Amino acid sequence: RLCAPAPGGDGAASREAAPAAAAGPLLAACRLVFKLSKREANDEALREEASLDRLLDLVLAQMSGAGAAHGDSLVYALGALKNASSASSANADHLARQGAIELVARVMRAGTAAPPLDAVDTAAAPPGGGDRGASEARAQVLVQATALLRNLAVSAAHRRQLVAHGLVGDLCRVLQAGGGPAAGGGGAASARGWRQGLSSTVGSRGSLDLSATQPAAASAELCLNVFRVLAKLTLQEDARAAVNADSAHIGAMVGALKAHHSSQQLIVRVCFVLGNLTASNQANRERIARQFGGLDLLLSILEDYTATLVKDAPSAPPPARGQTALSSNTPNAAAPAGSELGAKGEAEGAPPQGDGADARPARLGGAGHDVLVKLIRVLAHLAMDPSAGAHLSERAEAESLLAILETCTLDQSEELMLNAAAAVTNITFYRAPPPTPGRDVRGVLAHPERLVSCLTPLLLHDNEEAVVEAARALGNCSREAPVRAALVHARVHEALVLLLGHSSDEVLLAVCGALINIAADPEHRPALVAAGATDTLAELLIQAAGDESAPPSLVAMSSKILFNLLIAPPGRAATPMVDGALRPHLITVLSSFSEAGAAPDADGEAPGLASEEARSVAAVLVRALRLHAGPVPPQAQRTPPRPQPGRTANPARSPSLPESMLEAIDHPGAAPPAGQGGRATGATDAKSSKEPQSLSRAGTRQPGSAAHDVACG
């Protein structure tokens, strides 16, 4: 009754006319309602007895009248609304229908219009609440208001209302006022405040002691609440557009991370939001990496958390399920213990062999693990910016990705491993400068044997996505001669040849991206031939060229690899031809493929360059198979004229055959015309992708996905 508006009206009009009650009784009543709201059993009663409506009336009265004089009452009222909506979707829906979102927007704007929140001196405030300073009251009001917004943002319909009422900009302005680049505090003080576990954070139904706040802790808590709301909102395109409208919003987020980088939970939320904002927005990548200097900070955090992960990990993790060992003829083969090159073992999900349930590797968890998952996702997205990607390829901190791949297994942390492999793919898209006197190679390519041994367990796993990510990374890295040598030395090329029999086109494209670089190197062609690559490629070509649903780029890439393998290296014995039984069939299938007219696609449009290239390359390979009973002689190795776009190459007019179909190439896209194999990190446009792409798997979803990351809620 103390919270009820004065009689004589209902709805907004009566709320505007509600008189300000005496501070003492009103504060006592709000404390009592807040105490009742801590019990989830009271959620329904608070709604049915119209207590939620009365609290909204009180908030509106405070905002319309002498709100600053009774700031603590407003804090407790908002805290009660937060508690009542934290576990009750019915209460959240009721509040949204009663205009709570618009009302909270008014609260937010009133708070951000005041002097900067980081200037609050809480030590000077009288203990036990009461009539506190206006700045301190505003800070506490914003903490509770943002916590309430987080509860309301769970619903997609409510999120649209939040965006419509301009709360995205309001939230970013809160960061600028209380935790942005100009904010004070942070550092060790912020960490101390967070570890004290302030009870007024989102989802908490504990006590609310206004006198317990430490200096700078309110700012860290407020930033955490803001990012919890933004984590929900940035799943939607309209919210991301509102953030992108002003570069200062990104600056405020990076500034909050700089100010409170000691808080694990805050880092998780910040990185999740930044990951959403950089997945498909090049301008945001530039802002974070260049304009606001976030790249060095992210690398520093990566290095620190990786060191902790390695320190706390078991010294000898058990082999991952889905892997078996294969003895190597080379005693120094670069393969980690328990995950050497080998055929795939039992299916994913099958119980491990040996010690029963005790043999199952423990899953990694905790806030530190979540930090790495979300942080690496952001770094993978930033690497799509040419400047940031080139910078990352030369940074020693990037070797932390290899340490993660060495320390964890897919069964312990699938998302972390896949993100790390995807980040390696994007970073290695940019070739590091060659070593010079006084300057060594740095980054993930500094130690080729280590790099190969880290990616090999993923390549051999039953998890198809892991195979694709590992093959993509090897496709980029195999442009470097030391990496190719390490691949052959560790017999990884044998695994790649075996994977040519995989049923997934995505796996085949990624594997061909690595094989095409190895086959372009005369030094390692004999190793591929000895592993049975020629006949395996012939079988793949017969199947792919005869299947209209197969990607044309798969035919082009496979033809290039096979042609390169048929070239006789200077000074070496001739390479055996394709098996006699397969050769006539292969010629027939490829001839039909290369001579067929360019059929329009499903939308009636003309075929793309990938189809034209595939037919041209197939025609060159057919000519080689027809004219030479053995390997292509070195004297015939000259590059033919390049076919013009829209025309099919005529084998009869080609005066000679090329020396090599393709030199070592980049590995960025799903089906680029130059023959690159496999897209990088979740590309969505298989026809035109020419650069590393954004993560889009479960748990690291591309913006716009209907699902949402619960850990970042």
N, C-alpha and C positions, 0 to 999 in steps of 0.2 A: 504493500500500500504506500510505503514511503517513496517507492520509485514511480508510482502511477502519476500521470499528468493530472492537472486540475480538471474538475468536471466542467462540462459546457461544450464539448465537442469531441470529435473522434478523428483519427487519422492524422495527416500531416498538419492540418490547421491547428488542432489541439496541441500537437507536439510543439509547434512554434510558440504557442502561448503558455507552455508549461512554465510555472514559476520555479525559481531556484530555491530548493529546500535548504534548511539549515545545514551547515557543513557537518556538524557532529552526527546527528541522526542519519543523515544521508550516507555518510561514509560507513557508519556501522551497518546500515542495511545492505550496502553494496558488498561489504566484507562477508556478511552472512550468506547472501546469494552466491557469492563466489565460492564459499565453503561448500554449499549444497551442490554446486555444479561440478565439484571434484568427483562426485560419485556418479558413475555411469548409470546407475539405477534410477537417478533422478532426471535423466534426459527427457523422457516422455512427459513427465509431470511438469517440467519447466515449460514445455511447449503447450500442453493442454491447458495449463492454468494461466496462459498468456504472460508468463513471466518474461519470456524472450521479447515479447512486444513491449513490455514495460521497460526493459533494459534498453531497447532501441529508442524509446521515448526519452529516456534519461540521457543517452548519448546525444540525441538531437538537441535536447534542452541545453546541455553543456556547451555544444558547439554554437548554439544560437545566442546564449547569454554569457554569463560570467564563468565560462568553462575553466579559465586559468585559475580562478579562485578555488575550485574544487577538483583540481587535476587528479588527485588520488582516487576520488569517486569514479572518475571516468576510466582510470586504469583498471579498477576492480570490475566495472561494468563490462568493459571490453574483454577482460580476462574470463568472466563468467560466460560470455557469448562464445569465446574461443573454446572453453571446456565443453560447453553443451553441444558444439558442432564437431568436435574432434572425432567422435566415434559414431555419430548419428547422422546419416545422410538425410533423414527426414527433417531433422532440425536445420541442417544446412540449406535444404530446399526451402524450408519455411522462411528462414532469414533472407534468402535471396528474393523470394516473392514479396517480402515486406520492405524491400528497398535497402537492405543492409549494405550491398555493394556500393551503391551511390553514396550512402552515408559515410562509409569508411573512406571513400575517395575524398570526401570533405575533410575528414580527420587527417588524412595523409597530407593534403595540401596545406592545412593549417599548421601542421608540424614542420613541413619543409620550408614554409615561408618565414620561420623564426630564425634566430641566429644559429650558426653552425652547432650541431649537436656535440661535436667532439670537444667543444670548449667547456662542456659542463663540468663543474667541480663538485662531484658528489660527496667528497669528504667534508665539505662545508655545510652540507644539508643536515638538518636536525634529525637524529635517529628516531625511528618508529613511525615515519610517514608524516601525517599532518599537512600543514600548508607549506609545501616544498616550493622551491624556486620554479619559476615558469619553465626554464630550459630543461630542468631535470624532469618535470612533469611531462613535457612534450616528448622527451626521449622515451620515457616509460610507456606513454600512450602509443607511440609508434611501434614499440616492441609488441604490444598486445594487438594492435591493429594489423600488423603484418602477419602475426600468427593466425588471426582470424581469417585473413585473406587466403592463407595457405589452405585452410580447411575448406573454404568455399571454392578454391581452384581445383579441387579434385574432380568435379564434374565438368565435362566439356561444355555444357550449356552455360555454366557459371563462368568458365574461362572466357567465353565470348563476351559476356557482360563486362568482365574486368577490362578487356581490351577496349570495348566500346566506350567505357567511362574514362579512358585515358590513364588507367592505373599503371601501365607499363612505364610510361615516362615518369610518373610519380615515384615508382619504386626505384628507378635509376637515380632520380634526384635525392632520394633518401641515402643512397650509397655515396653520392657526392657530398652530402651534408654530414653523414655520420661515419663513413668508412671509405670514402673515395680518396683520390690522390692528395687532397689537401688535409685529410683527416689526421689528427694526432693520435697518440697512443699506438696500439698494435704491439708487435714484437713480443717480448717476454711477458709484459704486463697483460696483453691480450690472452696469451696462452694460460697464464695463471687464472685469469677470470673465467675462461672457458672450462678449465679443469675443475673449478668449483661447482660446475653443473647447475647453473642458474635455473630455477624451477619454472620460470615463465616462458620457456621456449615452446615451440610448436608441439602439440600433442601431449604436453605435460598437464596432469591434473593435480600437481603438488601445490604446496603453499606458495604464496606470493608475498615475499618479505621485501618491501621497498627499501628498507635500510641496509640490505645485504649486498647491494651492488658495489663492485670495486671500480676504481678508475679505469676507463677504457673498456671495461668488460661489457657495458651496455652496447657500445658500438659494435663489438664482435658479435654479440647476440643479435643485434638488429640486422647486421649484414647476413647472418645465417638465415634469419627468417625471410629476408628479402629474396635471397637466392633459392630458398625452398619454393617460394611463389613463382619465381622466374623459371625454375626447373619445370614446373607444370605448364606455364604459359608458352615457353619457347618450343613446345611440341607442336604449336600451331603456326601456320604461315603468317596470319595477320599480326600475331604478337611479335614474331621475328621482324616483320616489316616495320613495326613501331620502334623496335630497338635500333634497326638499321638506319632509321631516319635521322639520327643524330650521332655522330662519331663520339661525342662526349659520353654517351651511354656505355660504349665499350671501354672508354678510358676509366669510367667510374668502376667498372667491374675489375679491370686489371689493377686499379688502385686499391680496391678492397682486398684483393689477393695479396698484394705487396704488404698491406698494413697488417693482415691477419694470417700470414702464411704458416704460423705455428699451429693453427687449428685444423686438424685432420678433417673434421666434418665439414668445415667451411670449404676446404680445398676440393672435396668431392663434389659439392654443389656448384662451386664456381666452374670447375672443369666440365661438369655435365652441361651447364648452360653455354659455356664457350664452345663446347663440342657441337651443340645444336646450331649455334650461330655461325660456325665456320665450315659446316659440312657442305654447303652449297653457295657460299658467299665469299668471293675473292676479296672484296673490299674489307671485310672483317678480318681476314687472314693478314692483310697488309697492316691494318690498324694495330692488331695485337703484336705482330712480330716486329714491325718497324716503328710505327708512330708512337706506341706506348711502351715499347721495350719489354714486352711480356715474355719473349722467347728465352732470354737468359734466365729469368726467374723460373720458368717452367723446367728448364734443363737442370737448374740447381735443385729443385724439388725432386725431380726424377732421380738424380744421383743420390740424394740423401735417402729416399725411401727404398731405392734398390739396394743400397748398402745394408739397410736394416733387414730387408727381405732375405738377402744372402746370408747375413749373420745368423738369423733365426731359423734358417732352413736346415733340414737334416743333412748330414755330410754326404750320405750316399742314398739318394731317393730310389725307391724300387722302380723297376721298369714299368712303363705305362701299359695299360691294357691295350690290345690291338697291335702289339709289336712283338716280334720275335727276332732272335739274333741270327746272323749269317756270318760264318767264319770267313776271314779275309786272308788272301794269300800274301798280303803285305802286312808285316807285323806292326808297322807304325801307322796303319790306316787311321785317318782322323774321324773317329766315331766315338761318342761318349759311352761310358760303361752302361750296359743294360739297354742300350738303344742303338745297337749297331745296325748296319744295313741288313735288310732281310725282307722276306715276304711277309705279307700281312697275316696276322694270326687270327685269334678268335674275334667274333663280331663285337662291335661296340655294345656295351651293356652286359656282356657275358661275365660271369664271376671269374676273378683271377685264379690262376693255377697255383697250386702249392699249399699255402697256409690258410686257405679259406678266407673268411671275412677279415682276419687280421692282416692279410696281405694287401688289402685295398689301401691305396695311398690316401693320407689325410688331406682333406680339402683345405686350401688356404682361405683365410677370411679376415675379418676385422677391418677397421677403418683404413689402415695402411694399405691393405690389398685393394680396397675400393679406390683409394687415391691413385694408385698406379693404373688401374683399369681406365678411369676417366681421364687421367693426365695423358696417357699414351694416345688415347683417341684424339685429344686436342693436337698433340704434336704431329700425328699422322695427317691431320687436316691442314695444319700450318705448312707442312712440307709440300703441299700442292702449290704454294706460292713460290715462284722460281727463286726469288732472293732468299727466302727463309729455307727452302729446301737445299739450296747450295750451301748455305751456312751450316745447316744441320749435318750435311754430309762430311764436313770437316771438323766437327766438334767431337772432342774426346768423350764428352758426357753421353753421346749417343751409343757408346759401347755398353751402357747400362742395359740397353735392349737385349744384347747378347747374354748378359749376365742373367736376365730374367728367363730367357729361353733355356739357359743351362740349368737354372735352379728349379724351375717348375715343370710340371707335366700337364698334359691336357686333362687328365683325370682329376688333378688337383685344382686347376684353374683354367678352364677352357677359354673363357672370355679374355683373360689376361694374355694367354699365349697367342691367341689369334690376333689380338690388337698389336702385340709386339711384333709379330711377323708382318702384319700389314704396314706398320710404321717402318720397318726395315725396307719393305718394297718401295714405299714412297720416297724415303730418304735416298736410297741407292739409285733412284731414277736419275739423280743428278750426279754425274761422274766427278769424283774428286780430282783435283789437279794432280798430275804425276809427281812422284817424289823428285826432289832436286837436292843438290849438295846442301846440307844443313837443314833440310826440311823433309821430314818423313811423312808417309801417309798416315792420316789420323781418321778416327771415326770407325764405323762398322766394317770398313774394308781394310783396316790396318792389319788384321790377322785373318787371312783367308781360310786357314785350316780350322780355326775356331768358328768362323762364320758358317762354314759348311757343316761342321759337327753340330751346331746349334739348330740348323734348319732340317737336318736329316730325320730326326724323330718325327717331326710333323709330316714330312714327305711320306713316311712309312706307316702312318696311322690310318685306322679305318675311318676316321672322321674326314669326310670329303672336303669340307671347308678348309680343314687344316692342310690337306694335300694341295689344294688350289693356292692357298696363301704361301706355302713353302715354295711351290714351283714358280710362282710369280716373283718372289724374292730372288730365287736362283736365276731366273731369267734376266733380271737386272744385273745382278752381281757377276754373272758369267760373261759379261762384256770384258771383264778384266782377266788378263792372262793368268795371274797367280790363282785366281778363283777357279778358272777352268782346270788348271793343273791339280788343285786340291780336290775338285770334284772327281776327276779320273783316278787320282791316287786313292781316294776313299771308296771308289767303286760306286759312287752315287749315280754315275751314268748308266749303270746296269739297272738300277731302280727306275730311272727315267724311261728307259726302253721298255721295261715291263709295264709301266703305267700307260704306254701307248695302246694297251688293250682295255683301258678303262671305258666304262659305258657313258660317262659324263663328258659332253662337249666342252664344258668349262674346264675340267681337268685336262683334257687333251690339248686345248689351246694354251694353257699355262705350261704344260710339260714341253710342248713344241717350242715355246719361247726360250726355254733353257737349252734344248737340244740344238736349235738352230745356231746358237752361238758356239757350242762345242763343235758342231759339224763344219762351221766356217773356219775352224782352226786346223790346218793340215797336221799339226802335231798330234791331235787327238782323234782324228777320223778313224784310224785303225782300231782304236779301243771301242768305238761305237760299232764298227763292223763286226768285231769279235764278239760283241754282246748280242748279235743278231738283229741289229737295227735295220738293215736293208730289207730283209724279208718282212719284218714287223711293220715297217713303213709301207711296204707294198700292199700288205693286207689292209692296213688302215686306209690307204688311198682307194683301193678297190671298193671298200665299203662307203667311204665318204663321198667319192665322186659319183657313185651310183645312187646316193640318197639325196633327194631334193631338199630334205629338211636339214641336212648338215650345213654348218656355216661355210661359206665359200673360202673364208680365211683359213679354215682347217686344211682344205685342199691345197691352197697356195703354200702354206707353211710346210706341210708334209712333203710337197713336191720339191721345195727348195732344199730341205734337209736331205732327201734321198739323192737329189742331183749332186749335192756337195760330197756325199759319201761315195759317189761313183767316180769322182775325180781322182786320178792317180797322182799321189804326192810326188814331187820331183825327187829322184834318187831313191824311191821306195818301190817295193813290189806292187804289182797291180792289185787293185781291190776286186774281190769277186763280184760278179754281176748278180742281179736278182735271180732267185731260184728259177730254174728253167720252166717249171710248171706255172709259176705265178706271172712270169714275164709277158707271155702272150695275152693273158687275161687283163693284166694291168694296162698294156698298150691299148687294148680294145676299149676299156672303160674310160681311160683318160682321153682317147681320141674322140669318143662320143661327147665327153664333157667339154673339151676345148672347142669342138666344131659346132656345138649346139648354139642356137641363137640366144641372144640375151633376153630372157623372159622377164616381163615386168614382175614386180613384187606383189604382195597380197593387196596393196592399196592401188594397184594399177600404175605405179610410178616406175620410171626407168631404173634399172639395176645400178647399184653403187659401184665405186671404184674397186671394192673388194672382189666383186664378181668378175669384173674385167681382168683384174690382176690374176685371179685364180685360173681363168681360162688361158691367159698368156703364159703363165708359168707351167701349166700342165702341157701346153703345146711344146714348149722347149724340152721338157722332160721326155715327151713322146718321141721327139726327134732324136734325142740322145739314145733312147732305148732301141730305136729302129736302125740308126746308122752305125752303131758300134756294138759288136758282139761282146766286147769286153769293156773295161773302164774307158772313160773319156780321155783321150791322149792329151798330154800337156800342150802339144802344138795347136790343138783346136780350141784352146781356152782363151777366147777373146769375147769381149762383151758385145752382144748384138744391139741393134738400134732399139730404143725404148718404144714400146707400142704407144700410139696416140690414144688419149681417152676416148672411149666409145667405140674403139675398134679392136677386133680380136687379132692377135698375132698370127701370121701365116707361117707355119714351120718351113714350107718350101722356099720362102723368101729369106730365111735367116741364113746368112753366109757362114756363120760359125756359132759356136756355143760359148757361153760365158765361163770364165774361170771359176767363179763362185757365185751362186745365186744371191748370197747375202753375206756381208761382213757382220761382225759382232754388233748387235743392235740394242736399242733401248727396249724396255719391256713395260710400257705404260698402259696400252689400251687393249680392249677385248678383241678387236679385229681391225687394226689400222692397216692401211694399204701397204706399208713397208714390210709387213710380215711379223710384227711384234706378237708375242704370244701371251695372251691372257691379260685382262684388265687388272689394274691395281686397285686393291681395297674397295671392292664393292661398287664398281661403276654401274650406272644405270642406262647408259647409252652405248650399246655394243657396236653401233655403226660408226660413230664419230668420236669416240673417246680417244683423246690424244695426250692425256696427262693423268697423273695419279688421281684417284678418286676417293670419295669419302666412305667412311665405314657405315655399314647398313645392316649389320647382323643383329640378332636378338641381344638385347642388353646395351648395345651401342647403336641405337636405331637412328636412321636418317630422319631429319626433321620432316614432319608430316605424317609419320607413322601413327597408326591408331593406338598402338601399345605405348606404355610408358614405363620408364625405369623406376621401379618401386624404391630402390635404394637411394634415389635422389629426391624422393618426395619430401 
